[in-house]
Amino acid sequence: MAVLVTGGAGYIGSHMVLDLLEAGEQVVVLDNLVTGLRESIQSPAEFVRGDVADTALVSELLRSRNINAILHFAGSVVVPESQTNPVKYYRNNTANSLSLFAAAIEAGVKHVIFSSTAAVYGMAERIPVVETDPVAPISPYGMSKLMTEQMLRDLSVAHDLSYVVLRYFNVAGADPEGRIGQSTPGATHLIKVACQAALGLKPELKVFGQDYNTRDGTGERDFIHVADLVRAHSAALRYLRAGGESDTFNCGYGRGSTVLEVIDHVERASNRPVPYRFAPRRPGDIGALTAGNAKILERLDWKPELDDLNVIVKHAYGWEARLAEKVSGAGS
Ligand SMILES: NC(=O)c1ccc[n+]([C@@H]2O[C@H](COP(=O)([O-])OP(=O)(O)OC[C@H]3O[C@@H](n4cnc5c(N)ncnc54)[C@H](O)[C@@H]3O)[C@@H](O)[C@H]2O)c1
């Protein structure tokens, strides 16, 4: 019996693979490497290069590797890109997920864990936002994920398939042991970009909006350490295998940090200034978004272990500095 990790060469998926391997799971990764990197996948996970949309390949894998559960990370993840190219997002995040789930049902896979997002809440009416609050995505990205959530709900009623949807807030940090981290060139995550700016790899960081109703006027987000996030998936897998009912959970710490607080932490971790300048608010950005996390704390066997912005930034910066060394080493 093995688990399939789609998108296992990506940022979060590769941390998931590590966690599963450490738990003694047999792991198969399916990734087309469109943004992921082969070297992010730790052994002895099996790597299959291919697309989630390739139903023949997926069906063959599910049967030949005796897959019992799928952790579905593969997807397109850049919100502004989803506004200019919605077809890509509905195709890769929604249509391709449907063909994966259809193959899973055919092959008798019992459990699916799906990477959803806080973007399903859109302009949340209150924070911390909880799972039963209205969902109203304002980007094709958020809508493509919400549609997939809905498909899972319907499929699980009609078929012998149980699922957990995890709605991630802002994922950050890197493997505490420094083996892997966020390696995607061009990634736009705030903490990564702030670390790059401190290292001189980016000329400056743009801070969008300074007149929000937050402690210091800049946007406030709930940053979750990637290692805590992947442990939430392992807890969800144990829950489903123990017969737990299909359900949806927010994944966050329930409190936020502002952009200026992040910059301050990066400056302290790196001992370097982070060059930044204020820019106007971006349309569609919300002032503050934090996760109501009472449900996941109560129902899954999961507790945050790294909910400290100092630790998140220290790990993110350590990884970024290592990446920068590799690049300059390769160039010299
Ligand atoms: N990073 C965040 O803050 C965040 C927040 C909310 C939700 N998520 C979700 O988590 C998941 C993983 O995000 P990430 O940050 O690790 O992104 P990522 O781009 O690093 O990883 C995605 C991986 O999926 C692969 N992939 C994409 N389309 C594929 C396809 N059709 N077939 C096979 N492989 C494919 C890519 O090569 C990559 O390795 C995504 O579904 C994303 O929407 C991420």
The ligand as an SDF file (V2000), in Angstrom:
LIG
                    3D

 44 48  0  0  0  0  0  0  0  0999 V2000
    2.1450   28.2430   -1.1090 N   0  0  0  0  0  0  0  0  0  0  0  0
    1.0410   28.6940   -0.5060 C   0  0  0  0  0  0  0  0  0  0  0  0
    1.0940   29.6540    0.2960 O   0  0  0  0  0  0  0  0  0  0  0  0
   -0.2880   28.0320   -0.7830 C   0  0  0  0  0  0  0  0  0  0  0  0
   -1.4300   28.5620   -0.1550 C   0  0  0  0  0  0  0  0  0  0  0  0
   -2.6510   27.9440   -0.3760 C   0  0  0  0  0  0  0  0  0  0  0  0
   -2.7350   26.8080   -1.1780 C   0  0  0  0  0  0  0  0  0  0  0  0
   -1.6220   26.3240   -1.7940 N   0  0  0  0  0  0  0  0  0  0  0  0
   -1.7750   25.1340   -2.6550 C   0  0  0  0  0  0  0  0  0  0  0  0
   -0.7940   24.1600   -2.2960 O   0  0  0  0  0  0  0  0  0  0  0  0
   -0.4140   23.4050   -3.4510 C   0  0  0  0  0  0  0  0  0  0  0  0
    1.1000   23.3930   -3.5770 C   0  0  0  0  0  0  0  0  0  0  0  0
    1.5630   24.7300   -3.6870 O   0  0  0  0  0  0  0  0  0  0  0  0
    3.1220   25.1020   -3.7340 P   0  0  0  0  0  0  0  0  0  0  0  0
    3.2560   26.4300   -3.0960 O   0  0  0  0  0  0  0  0  0  0  0  0
    3.9040   23.9630   -3.2270 O   0  0  0  0  0  0  0  0  0  0  0  0
    3.3160   25.3020   -5.3050 O   0  0  0  0  0  0  0  0  0  0  0  0
    4.4560   24.7160   -6.2770 P   0  0  0  0  0  0  0  0  0  0  0  0
    4.2760   25.4040   -7.5990 O   0  0  0  0  0  0  0  0  0  0  0  0
    5.7840   24.7780   -5.6140 O   0  0  0  0  0  0  0  0  0  0  0  0
    4.0560   23.1910   -6.4210 O   0  0  0  0  0  0  0  0  0  0  0  0
    3.1200   22.6930   -7.3540 C   0  0  0  0  0  0  0  0  0  0  0  0
    3.7170   21.4270   -7.9530 C   0  0  0  0  0  0  0  0  0  0  0  0
    2.7670   20.8230   -8.8170 O   0  0  0  0  0  0  0  0  0  0  0  0
    3.3980   20.4790  -10.0570 C   0  0  0  0  0  0  0  0  0  0  0  0
    2.3220   20.4880  -11.0590 N   0  0  0  0  0  0  0  0  0  0  0  0
    1.5560   21.5460  -11.4380 C   0  0  0  0  0  0  0  0  0  0  0  0
    0.6400   21.1470  -12.3410 N   0  0  0  0  0  0  0  0  0  0  0  0
    0.8240   19.8010  -12.5180 C   0  0  0  0  0  0  0  0  0  0  0  0
    0.1580   18.8170  -13.3100 C   0  0  0  0  0  0  0  0  0  0  0  0
   -0.8660   19.1370  -14.1090 N   0  0  0  0  0  0  0  0  0  0  0  0
    0.6100   17.5440  -13.2530 N   0  0  0  0  0  0  0  0  0  0  0  0
    1.6630   17.2070  -12.4500 C   0  0  0  0  0  0  0  0  0  0  0  0
    2.3160   18.0920  -11.6780 N   0  0  0  0  0  0  0  0  0  0  0  0
    1.8950   19.3790  -11.7070 C   0  0  0  0  0  0  0  0  0  0  0  0
    4.4950   21.5080  -10.2340 C   0  0  0  0  0  0  0  0  0  0  0  0
    5.5500   21.0880  -11.0750 O   0  0  0  0  0  0  0  0  0  0  0  0
    4.9710   21.6940   -8.7870 C   0  0  0  0  0  0  0  0  0  0  0  0
    5.9720   20.7630   -8.4560 O   0  0  0  0  0  0  0  0  0  0  0  0
   -1.1100   24.0590   -4.6500 C   0  0  0  0  0  0  0  0  0  0  0  0
   -2.2410   23.2870   -4.9870 O   0  0  0  0  0  0  0  0  0  0  0  0
   -1.5230   25.4270   -4.1200 C   0  0  0  0  0  0  0  0  0  0  0  0
   -2.6620   25.9190   -4.7610 O   0  0  0  0  0  0  0  0  0  0  0  0
   -0.3980   26.9130   -1.6220 C   0  0  0  0  0  0  0  0  0  0  0  0
  1  2  1  0
  2  3  2  0
  2  4  1  0
  4  5  1  0
  4 44  2  0
  5  6  2  0
  6  7  1  0
  7  8  2  0
  8  9  1  0
  8 44  1  0
  9 10  1  0
  9 42  1  0
 10 11  1  0
 11 12  1  0
 11 40  1  0
 12 13  1  0
 13 14  1  0
 14 15  2  0
 14 16  1  0
 14 17  1  0
 17 18  1  0
 18 19  2  0
 18 20  1  0
 18 21  1  0
 21 22  1  0
 22 23  1  0
 23 24  1  0
 23 38  1  0
 24 25  1  0
 25 26  1  0
 25 36  1  0
 26 27  1  0
 26 35  1  0
 27 28  2  0
 28 29  1  0
 29 30  1  0
 29 35  2  0
 30 31  1  0
 30 32  2  0
 32 33  1  0
 33 34  2  0
 34 35  1  0
 36 37  1  0
 36 38  1  0
 38 39  1  0
 40 41  1  0
 40 42  1  0
 42 43  1  0
M  CHG  2   8   1  16  -1
M  END
$$$$
